Amino acid sequence: MKKKKKLLMVCEAFGGGVFAYVSQLCNDMINEFDVYLAYSIREQTPKNYKEFVDPRVHMIEVNALNIKGFQDSFHIIKSIKELKKIEKEVQPNIIHLHSSLAGGLGRIAYNGKKSKVIYTPHGYAHILLGKNRKSFGYKMIEKILGFTNSITLTCCESENEIAKGLCKKTFYIETGVNLDELSSYLKEIQPVKRDKFTVFTLGRICTQKQPQLFNEIATLVPEAKFVWIGNGDDESLLTAPNIEITGWKSRKEALAMAKGADIFLLCSLGEAIAMSLIENMYMKKLILVSNVMGNKSVIHDNVNGYVCTSAEEYAGRIKDAMKHYPEDLCENAYQDVLNRYNTNVMKKKYIEFYHGL
């Protein structure tokens, strides 16, 4: 029997969408590769996270990866040493780094001579943070580390276009959701219906998700109900009386709320590809997104949803949908998920990519 290649995943941000992506990728690769996962626990990491990962995956918890940022110099040195130690013990053929911090530390720790080094940013930090000194620093770090012996593997074409300006080698494989799992969840779930036409979003209430814009849109459409599933430091920006902040919910509770809503709105500064976006396309919800990295790769205006550039435009689309709901756009979005944005397609592309290295 042919010996499997060793694949080491490194993920410090083991929570939220990155957790879903990496755990699914590990599971999809386990029959083809000998998979190792080096990770750190975060506040957003599910308590039962091991239940989501195939038991054949070798899991390595790395406390040293749990650092606050690139300014944390003592822990950076400690993390790099720990990553080098793991490489020496595992001796992987391929190392895949997930998210900005792991990508930064890993590209310093691994020179690409013993293993092929892949970096997936899952949304570039300097875009997601907006324009400020911190994001400028992240961009400079990306440019410097772009000269290392590694390949940047992004999650969509528009993110890949940005990657080309930051590093030497790029490639992209579009994000997908597990349709079998999602379908089985949805069959068991009763939708949470509200009295009013409902527009919702999901995620941390932070700069990236532009809560001030969400609030402005809600103010312009007082006759609709707006729901934000999640919480965060910028909750105070959501002041419109027709906005409900639910706090974080379990996956099933969040899907029940989504199932009962009418529109999924994602007005973020940028994304890789948001898992919640793909899930709501599959649920045949009307999708409204900002014209930014990630979103514009998936949603094409007036084809499978609407791409908006101002609060007034979002509000106009919502009011139109309240009168005449565009079922054809929702069906087109659903078909896109069946044909393109799912883990069956993603799995084949990843196997081909890894072996092609």
C-alpha positions as a Markdown table, in Angstrom:
| # | Residue | x | y | z |
|---|---|---|---|---|
| 1 | Met | 0.0 | 0.0 | 0.0 |
| 2 | Lys | 1.3 | 3.4 | -1.0 |
| 3 | Lys | 2.4 | 5.6 | 2.0 |
| 4 | Lys | 0.2 | 8.7 | 2.4 |
| 5 | Lys | 1.7 | 12.1 | 2.3 |
| 6 | Lys | 1.7 | 14.0 | 5.7 |
| 7 | Leu | -0.4 | 17.1 | 5.8 |
| 8 | Leu | 0.0 | 19.5 | 8.7 |
| 9 | Met | -2.7 | 22.1 | 9.2 |
| 10 | Val | -1.8 | 25.1 | 11.5 |
| 11 | Cys | -4.8 | 27.1 | 12.8 |
| 12 | Glu | -4.5 | 29.6 | 15.7 |
| 13 | Ala | -8.0 | 31.1 | 15.1 |
| 14 | Phe | -9.9 | 27.9 | 15.8 |
| 15 | Gly | -13.3 | 29.4 | 16.0 |
| 16 | Gly | -16.2 | 30.8 | 13.9 |
| 17 | Gly | -16.0 | 30.3 | 10.1 |
| 18 | Val | -12.3 | 29.3 | 10.2 |
| 19 | Phe | -13.2 | 26.5 | 12.6 |
| 20 | Ala | -15.9 | 25.2 | 10.2 |
| 21 | Tyr | -13.6 | 25.5 | 7.2 |
| 22 | Val | -10.5 | 23.8 | 8.8 |
| 23 | Ser | -12.4 | 21.0 | 10.5 |
| 24 | Gln | -14.3 | 20.2 | 7.3 |
| 25 | Leu | -11.0 | 20.3 | 5.3 |
| 26 | Cys | -9.3 | 17.9 | 7.7 |
| 27 | Asn | -12.2 | 15.5 | 7.4 |
| 28 | Asp | -12.3 | 15.7 | 3.6 |
| 29 | Met | -8.5 | 15.0 | 3.3 |
| 30 | Ile | -8.2 | 12.2 | 5.9 |
| 31 | Asn | -8.7 | 9.4 | 3.3 |
| 32 | Glu | -6.1 | 10.9 | 1.0 |
| 33 | Phe | -3.5 | 12.2 | 3.4 |
| 34 | Asp | -2.1 | 11.5 | 6.9 |
| 35 | Val | -3.6 | 14.7 | 8.5 |
| 36 | Tyr | -2.2 | 16.6 | 11.6 |
| 37 | Leu | -3.9 | 19.6 | 13.1 |
| 38 | Ala | -2.0 | 22.1 | 15.3 |
| 39 | Tyr | -4.4 | 24.5 | 16.9 |
| 40 | Ser | -5.1 | 26.8 | 19.9 |
| 41 | Ile | -8.4 | 27.2 | 21.8 |
| 42 | Arg | -10.2 | 30.5 | 21.4 |
| 43 | Glu | -13.3 | 31.9 | 23.1 |
| 44 | Gln | -15.2 | 31.1 | 19.9 |
| 45 | Thr | -14.0 | 27.5 | 19.8 |
| 46 | Pro | -17.0 | 25.1 | 20.5 |
| 47 | Lys | -16.7 | 23.2 | 23.7 |
| 48 | Asn | -17.2 | 19.9 | 21.9 |
| 49 | Tyr | -14.9 | 20.8 | 19.0 |
| 50 | Lys | -13.3 | 17.3 | 18.9 |
| 51 | Glu | -16.7 | 15.9 | 17.9 |
| 52 | Phe | -16.5 | 17.9 | 14.6 |
| 53 | Val | -13.1 | 16.4 | 13.6 |
| 54 | Asp | -12.5 | 12.9 | 12.3 |
| 55 | Pro | -10.9 | 10.8 | 15.1 |
| 56 | Arg | -8.1 | 9.8 | 12.6 |
| 57 | Val | -6.9 | 13.4 | 12.5 |
| 58 | His | -3.8 | 13.8 | 14.8 |
| 59 | Met | -4.7 | 16.8 | 17.0 |
| 60 | Ile | -2.0 | 18.9 | 18.6 |
| 61 | Glu | -3.1 | 21.6 | 20.9 |
| 62 | Val | -0.5 | 24.5 | 20.9 |
| 63 | Asn | -1.0 | 27.0 | 23.8 |
| 64 | Ala | 1.9 | 29.0 | 22.4 |
| 65 | Leu | -0.2 | 29.9 | 19.4 |
| 66 | Asn | -2.8 | 31.8 | 21.5 |
| 67 | Ile | -1.2 | 35.2 | 21.1 |
| 68 | Lys | -2.9 | 38.7 | 20.9 |
| 69 | Gly | -1.1 | 40.0 | 17.9 |
| 70 | Phe | 2.2 | 40.6 | 16.2 |
| 71 | Gln | 3.1 | 43.1 | 18.9 |
| 72 | Asp | 3.3 | 40.3 | 21.5 |
| 73 | Ser | 7.1 | 39.7 | 20.8 |
| 74 | Phe | 7.8 | 37.3 | 23.7 |
| 75 | His | 5.0 | 34.9 | 22.7 |
| 76 | Ile | 5.9 | 35.3 | 19.0 |
| 77 | Ile | 9.3 | 33.8 | 19.6 |
| 78 | Lys | 7.8 | 31.1 | 21.8 |
| 79 | Ser | 5.2 | 30.2 | 19.1 |
| 80 | Ile | 7.9 | 30.0 | 16.3 |
| 81 | Lys | 10.0 | 27.6 | 18.4 |
| 82 | Glu | 6.9 | 25.5 | 19.1 |
| 83 | Leu | 6.0 | 25.4 | 15.4 |
| 84 | Lys | 9.5 | 24.3 | 14.4 |
| 85 | Lys | 9.4 | 21.6 | 17.0 |
| 86 | Ile | 6.1 | 20.3 | 15.6 |
| 87 | Glu | 7.6 | 20.2 | 12.1 |
| 88 | Lys | 10.6 | 18.3 | 13.3 |
| 89 | Glu | 8.4 | 15.7 | 15.1 |
| 90 | Val | 5.7 | 15.3 | 12.3 |
| 91 | Gln | 8.0 | 15.8 | 9.3 |
| 92 | Pro | 5.1 | 16.8 | 7.0 |
| 93 | Asn | 5.2 | 16.9 | 3.2 |
| 94 | Ile | 2.8 | 19.9 | 3.2 |
| 95 | Ile | 2.1 | 22.6 | 5.8 |
| 96 | His | -1.1 | 24.6 | 5.4 |
| 97 | Leu | -1.3 | 27.8 | 7.5 |
| 98 | His | -4.8 | 29.2 | 8.3 |
| 99 | Ser | -5.5 | 32.9 | 9.1 |
| 100 | Ser | -3.2 | 35.9 | 9.5 |
| 101 | Leu | -1.4 | 35.1 | 12.7 |
| 102 | Ala | -0.8 | 31.5 | 11.9 |
| 103 | Gly | 0.2 | 32.6 | 8.4 |
| 104 | Gly | 2.7 | 35.1 | 9.8 |
| 105 | Leu | 4.3 | 32.9 | 12.4 |
| 106 | Gly | 4.3 | 29.8 | 10.1 |
| 107 | Arg | 6.0 | 31.6 | 7.2 |
| 108 | Ile | 8.7 | 32.7 | 9.6 |
| 109 | Ala | 9.1 | 29.3 | 11.2 |
| 110 | Tyr | 9.0 | 27.3 | 8.0 |
| 111 | Asn | 11.4 | 28.0 | 5.1 |
| 112 | Gly | 9.7 | 25.7 | 2.6 |
| 113 | Lys | 12.8 | 23.6 | 2.0 |
| 114 | Lys | 11.6 | 20.5 | 3.9 |
| 115 | Ser | 7.8 | 21.0 | 3.3 |
| 116 | Lys | 5.6 | 22.8 | 0.8 |
| 117 | Val | 4.2 | 25.8 | 2.7 |
| 118 | Ile | 0.6 | 27.0 | 2.0 |
| 119 | Tyr | -1.0 | 30.1 | 3.5 |
| 120 | Thr | -4.7 | 30.8 | 3.5 |
| 121 | Pro | -5.6 | 34.3 | 5.1 |
| 122 | His | -9.4 | 33.7 | 5.3 |
| 123 | Gly | -9.8 | 37.4 | 4.6 |
| 124 | Tyr | -6.9 | 39.7 | 4.8 |
| 125 | Ala | -6.7 | 41.5 | 8.2 |
| 126 | His | -5.7 | 44.8 | 6.7 |
| 127 | Ile | -8.9 | 44.9 | 4.7 |
| 128 | Leu | -11.2 | 43.5 | 7.4 |
| 129 | Leu | -9.9 | 46.1 | 10.0 |
| 130 | Gly | -10.7 | 49.1 | 7.8 |
| 131 | Lys | -8.2 | 51.9 | 7.2 |
| 132 | Asn | -6.1 | 52.6 | 10.3 |
| 133 | Arg | -2.5 | 52.3 | 11.5 |
| 134 | Lys | -2.9 | 48.8 | 12.7 |
| 135 | Ser | -4.2 | 47.6 | 9.3 |
| 136 | Phe | -1.3 | 49.4 | 7.5 |
| 137 | Gly | 1.0 | 47.4 | 9.8 |
| 138 | Tyr | -0.7 | 44.1 | 8.8 |
| 139 | Lys | -0.4 | 45.0 | 5.1 |
| 140 | Met | 3.3 | 45.7 | 5.4 |
| 141 | Ile | 3.8 | 42.4 | 7.2 |
| 142 | Glu | 1.9 | 40.6 | 4.4 |
| 143 | Lys | 4.2 | 42.2 | 1.8 |
| 144 | Ile | 7.4 | 41.3 | 3.6 |
| 145 | Leu | 6.3 | 37.7 | 4.2 |
| 146 | Gly | 5.1 | 37.5 | 0.6 |
| 147 | Phe | 8.7 | 37.1 | -0.4 |
| 148 | Thr | 9.0 | 33.8 | 1.6 |
| 149 | Asn | 9.0 | 30.4 | -0.1 |
| 150 | Ser | 5.3 | 29.8 | 0.2 |
| 151 | Ile | 2.0 | 29.8 | -1.8 |
| 152 | Thr | -0.9 | 32.0 | -0.8 |
| 153 | Leu | -4.1 | 30.0 | -1.4 |
| 154 | Thr | -7.2 | 32.2 | -1.1 |
| 155 | Cys | -10.9 | 31.4 | -0.9 |
| 156 | Cys | -12.1 | 33.3 | -4.0 |
| 157 | Glu | -11.1 | 35.2 | -7.1 |
| 158 | Ser | -11.4 | 38.7 | -5.7 |
| 159 | Glu | -9.3 | 37.8 | -2.6 |
| 160 | Asn | -6.8 | 36.2 | -5.0 |
| 161 | Glu | -6.5 | 39.5 | -6.9 |
| 162 | Ile | -5.4 | 41.2 | -3.7 |
| 163 | Ala | -3.0 | 38.4 | -2.9 |
| 164 | Lys | -1.2 | 39.0 | -6.2 |
| 165 | Gly | -0.2 | 42.4 | -5.0 |
| 166 | Leu | 1.2 | 41.0 | -1.8 |
| 167 | Cys | 3.2 | 37.8 | -2.6 |
| 168 | Lys | 4.9 | 35.8 | -5.4 |
| 169 | Lys | 2.7 | 32.8 | -5.8 |
| 170 | Thr | -1.1 | 32.6 | -5.5 |
| 171 | Phe | -3.9 | 30.3 | -6.2 |
| 172 | Tyr | -7.6 | 30.1 | -5.2 |
| 173 | Ile | -10.1 | 27.4 | -4.3 |
| 174 | Glu | -13.6 | 28.6 | -3.6 |
| 175 | Thr | -15.1 | 27.9 | -0.2 |
| 176 | Gly | -18.0 | 25.4 | 0.0 |
| 177 | Val | -20.4 | 24.1 | 2.7 |
| 178 | Asn | -21.2 | 20.5 | 3.5 |
| 179 | Leu | -24.6 | 20.2 | 1.8 |
| 180 | Asp | -25.4 | 16.8 | 3.4 |
| 181 | Glu | -24.9 | 18.1 | 6.9 |
| 182 | Leu | -26.7 | 21.4 | 6.3 |
| 183 | Ser | -29.6 | 19.7 | 4.6 |
| 184 | Ser | -30.0 | 17.3 | 7.6 |
| 185 | Tyr | -29.9 | 20.2 | 10.1 |
| 186 | Leu | -32.5 | 22.2 | 8.2 |
| 187 | Lys | -34.9 | 19.2 | 8.0 |
| 188 | Glu | -35.0 | 19.1 | 11.8 |
| 189 | Ile | -35.4 | 22.8 | 12.3 |
| 190 | Gln | -38.6 | 24.8 | 12.6 |
| 191 | Pro | -38.2 | 28.3 | 11.3 |
| 192 | Val | -38.5 | 31.2 | 13.8 |
| 193 | Lys | -41.1 | 33.4 | 12.2 |
| 194 | Arg | -41.6 | 37.1 | 13.1 |
| 195 | Asp | -44.6 | 39.3 | 12.6 |
| 196 | Lys | -42.7 | 41.6 | 10.2 |
| 197 | Phe | -40.7 | 41.2 | 7.1 |
| 198 | Thr | -37.2 | 40.3 | 8.5 |
| 199 | Val | -33.7 | 41.2 | 7.4 |
| 200 | Phe | -30.9 | 39.6 | 9.3 |
| 201 | Thr | -27.1 | 39.2 | 9.5 |
| 202 | Leu | -24.8 | 37.0 | 11.6 |
| 203 | Gly | -21.4 | 37.5 | 13.1 |
| 204 | Arg | -19.4 | 39.5 | 15.6 |
| 205 | Ile | -20.5 | 43.2 | 15.9 |
| 206 | Cys | -17.2 | 44.8 | 14.9 |
| 207 | Thr | -15.6 | 47.2 | 12.4 |
| 208 | Gln | -15.4 | 44.5 | 9.7 |
| 209 | Lys | -19.2 | 43.9 | 9.6 |
| 210 | Gln | -20.0 | 47.7 | 9.5 |
| 211 | Pro | -22.7 | 47.9 | 12.2 |
| 212 | Gln | -23.1 | 51.6 | 11.7 |
| 213 | Leu | -24.1 | 50.9 | 8.1 |
| 214 | Phe | -26.5 | 48.2 | 9.2 |
| 215 | Asn | -28.0 | 50.6 | 11.6 |
| 216 | Glu | -28.5 | 53.3 | 8.9 |
| 217 | Ile | -30.2 | 50.8 | 6.6 |
| 218 | Ala | -32.6 | 49.8 | 9.4 |
| 219 | Thr | -33.4 | 53.4 | 10.1 |
| 220 | Leu | -34.3 | 53.9 | 6.4 |
| 221 | Val | -36.7 | 50.8 | 6.5 |
| 222 | Pro | -38.6 | 51.2 | 9.8 |
| 223 | Glu | -41.4 | 49.0 | 8.6 |
| 224 | Ala | -39.1 | 45.9 | 8.6 |
| 225 | Lys | -37.5 | 44.0 | 11.5 |
| 226 | Phe | -33.7 | 43.8 | 11.5 |
| 227 | Val | -32.0 | 41.0 | 13.5 |
| 228 | Trp | -28.3 | 40.7 | 14.3 |
| 229 | Ile | -27.3 | 37.2 | 15.5 |
| 230 | Gly | -24.1 | 37.6 | 17.6 |
| 231 | Asn | -22.6 | 40.3 | 19.7 |
| 232 | Gly | -19.4 | 42.4 | 20.0 |
| 233 | Asp | -17.7 | 45.5 | 21.1 |
| 234 | Asp | -19.6 | 47.8 | 18.7 |
| 235 | Glu | -23.1 | 46.9 | 19.9 |
| 236 | Ser | -23.7 | 50.5 | 20.9 |
| 237 | Leu | -23.7 | 51.5 | 17.2 |
| 238 | Leu | -26.9 | 49.5 | 16.7 |
| 239 | Thr | -29.5 | 52.1 | 18.0 |
| 240 | Ala | -32.4 | 51.8 | 15.6 |
| 241 | Pro | -35.6 | 50.7 | 17.4 |
| 242 | Asn | -36.4 | 48.0 | 14.8 |
| 243 | Ile | -33.0 | 46.2 | 15.4 |
| 244 | Glu | -32.9 | 43.1 | 17.7 |
| 245 | Ile | -29.5 | 41.8 | 18.9 |
| 246 | Thr | -29.9 | 38.2 | 19.8 |
| 247 | Gly | -26.4 | 37.4 | 21.1 |
| 248 | Trp | -24.5 | 34.3 | 20.1 |
| 249 | Lys | -26.8 | 31.3 | 19.4 |
| 250 | Ser | -26.1 | 27.6 | 18.8 |
| 251 | Arg | -25.8 | 26.5 | 15.2 |
| 252 | Lys | -29.4 | 25.1 | 15.2 |
| 253 | Glu | -30.9 | 28.2 | 16.8 |
| 254 | Ala | -29.1 | 30.5 | 14.3 |
| 255 | Leu | -30.3 | 28.3 | 11.4 |
| 256 | Ala | -33.9 | 28.4 | 12.7 |
| 257 | Met | -33.8 | 32.2 | 12.8 |
| 258 | Ala | -32.3 | 32.3 | 9.3 |
| 259 | Lys | -34.9 | 29.9 | 8.0 |
| 260 | Gly | -37.7 | 32.2 | 9.2 |
| 261 | Ala | -36.1 | 35.4 | 7.9 |
| 262 | Asp | -36.6 | 36.9 | 4.4 |
| 263 | Ile | -33.3 | 38.6 | 3.6 |
| 264 | Phe | -29.7 | 37.9 | 4.5 |
| 265 | Leu | -27.7 | 41.1 | 4.5 |
| 266 | Leu | -23.9 | 41.2 | 4.6 |
| 267 | Cys | -22.6 | 44.8 | 4.5 |
| 268 | Ser | -19.0 | 44.0 | 5.6 |
| 269 | Leu | -15.7 | 45.7 | 4.6 |
| 270 | Gly | -14.5 | 42.4 | 3.2 |
| 271 | Glu | -14.7 | 38.6 | 3.5 |
| 272 | Ala | -12.9 | 35.5 | 2.2 |
| 273 | Ile | -16.2 | 33.8 | 1.5 |
| 274 | Ala | -18.6 | 33.9 | 4.5 |
| 275 | Met | -20.0 | 30.5 | 5.3 |
| 276 | Ser | -23.2 | 32.2 | 6.4 |
| 277 | Leu | -23.5 | 33.7 | 2.9 |
| 278 | Ile | -23.4 | 30.3 | 1.2 |
| 279 | Glu | -25.8 | 28.7 | 3.8 |
| 280 | Asn | -28.4 | 31.4 | 3.1 |
| 281 | Met | -28.0 | 31.0 | -0.6 |
| 282 | Tyr | -28.8 | 27.3 | -0.1 |
| 283 | Met | -31.8 | 28.3 | 2.0 |
| 284 | Lys | -33.1 | 30.4 | -1.0 |
| 285 | Lys | -33.0 | 33.7 | 0.9 |
| 286 | Leu | -32.6 | 37.0 | -0.9 |
| 287 | Ile | -29.0 | 38.1 | -0.5 |
| 288 | Leu | -27.8 | 41.7 | -0.2 |
| 289 | Val | -24.1 | 42.3 | 0.0 |
| 290 | Ser | -21.5 | 45.0 | -0.2 |
| 291 | Asn | -19.3 | 45.4 | -3.3 |
| 292 | Val | -16.1 | 44.2 | -1.6 |
| 293 | Met | -13.6 | 41.3 | -1.6 |
| 294 | Gly | -15.3 | 38.0 | -1.2 |
| 295 | Asn | -18.9 | 39.1 | -1.5 |
| 296 | Lys | -18.6 | 40.3 | -5.1 |
| 297 | Ser | -17.0 | 37.0 | -6.2 |
| 298 | Val | -20.1 | 35.1 | -5.1 |
| 299 | Ile | -23.0 | 37.5 | -5.6 |
| 300 | His | -23.6 | 39.1 | -9.0 |
| 301 | Asp | -26.0 | 42.0 | -9.0 |
| 302 | Asn | -29.5 | 41.2 | -10.2 |
| 303 | Val | -28.4 | 37.6 | -11.1 |
| 304 | Asn | -28.3 | 35.7 | -7.8 |
| 305 | Gly | -28.8 | 38.6 | -5.4 |
| 306 | Tyr | -28.0 | 42.3 | -5.1 |
| 307 | Val | -24.7 | 44.1 | -4.7 |
| 308 | Cys | -25.2 | 47.5 | -3.0 |
| 309 | Thr | -22.9 | 50.5 | -2.4 |
| 310 | Ser | -25.0 | 52.8 | -0.1 |
| 311 | Ala | -27.5 | 52.6 | 2.7 |
| 312 | Glu | -30.1 | 54.1 | 0.3 |
| 313 | Glu | -29.5 | 51.3 | -2.2 |
| 314 | Tyr | -29.8 | 48.6 | 0.4 |
| 315 | Ala | -33.0 | 50.2 | 1.7 |
| 316 | Gly | -34.5 | 50.5 | -1.8 |
| 317 | Arg | -33.8 | 46.8 | -2.6 |
| 318 | Ile | -35.4 | 45.8 | 0.7 |
| 319 | Lys | -38.5 | 47.9 | 0.1 |
| 320 | Asp | -38.9 | 46.4 | -3.4 |
| 321 | Ala | -38.6 | 42.9 | -2.1 |
| 322 | Met | -41.3 | 43.6 | 0.5 |
| 323 | Lys | -43.6 | 44.3 | -2.5 |
| 324 | His | -42.3 | 41.7 | -5.1 |
| 325 | Tyr | -40.0 | 39.1 | -3.7 |
| 326 | Pro | -37.5 | 38.0 | -6.5 |
| 327 | Glu | -37.8 | 34.3 | -6.3 |
| 328 | Asp | -35.7 | 33.8 | -9.5 |
| 329 | Leu | -32.6 | 35.4 | -7.9 |
| 330 | Cys | -33.0 | 33.1 | -4.9 |
| 331 | Glu | -33.2 | 30.1 | -7.1 |
| 332 | Asn | -30.1 | 31.1 | -9.0 |
| 333 | Ala | -28.2 | 31.5 | -5.8 |
| 334 | Tyr | -29.4 | 28.0 | -4.7 |
| 335 | Gln | -28.2 | 26.5 | -8.0 |
| 336 | Asp | -24.8 | 28.1 | -7.5 |
| 337 | Val | -24.3 | 26.4 | -4.2 |
| 338 | Leu | -25.3 | 23.0 | -5.7 |
| 339 | Asn | -22.9 | 23.4 | -8.6 |
| 340 | Arg | -20.0 | 25.4 | -7.1 |
| 341 | Tyr | -19.9 | 26.4 | -3.4 |
| 342 | Asn | -20.0 | 23.0 | -1.7 |
| 343 | Thr | -17.5 | 20.7 | -0.1 |
| 344 | Asn | -17.8 | 18.0 | -2.7 |
| 345 | Val | -16.4 | 20.4 | -5.4 |
| 346 | Met | -14.0 | 21.9 | -2.9 |
| 347 | Lys | -12.7 | 18.5 | -1.8 |
| 348 | Lys | -11.8 | 17.5 | -5.4 |
| 349 | Lys | -10.0 | 20.8 | -6.0 |
| 350 | Tyr | -8.0 | 20.5 | -2.8 |
| 351 | Ile | -6.9 | 16.9 | -3.5 |
| 352 | Glu | -5.7 | 17.9 | -6.9 |
| 353 | Phe | -4.0 | 21.0 | -5.6 |
| 354 | Tyr | -2.1 | 19.3 | -2.8 |
| 355 | His | -0.9 | 16.4 | -5.0 |
| 356 | Gly | 0.0 | 18.9 | -7.7 |
| 357 | Leu | 2.5 | 20.5 | -5.3 |
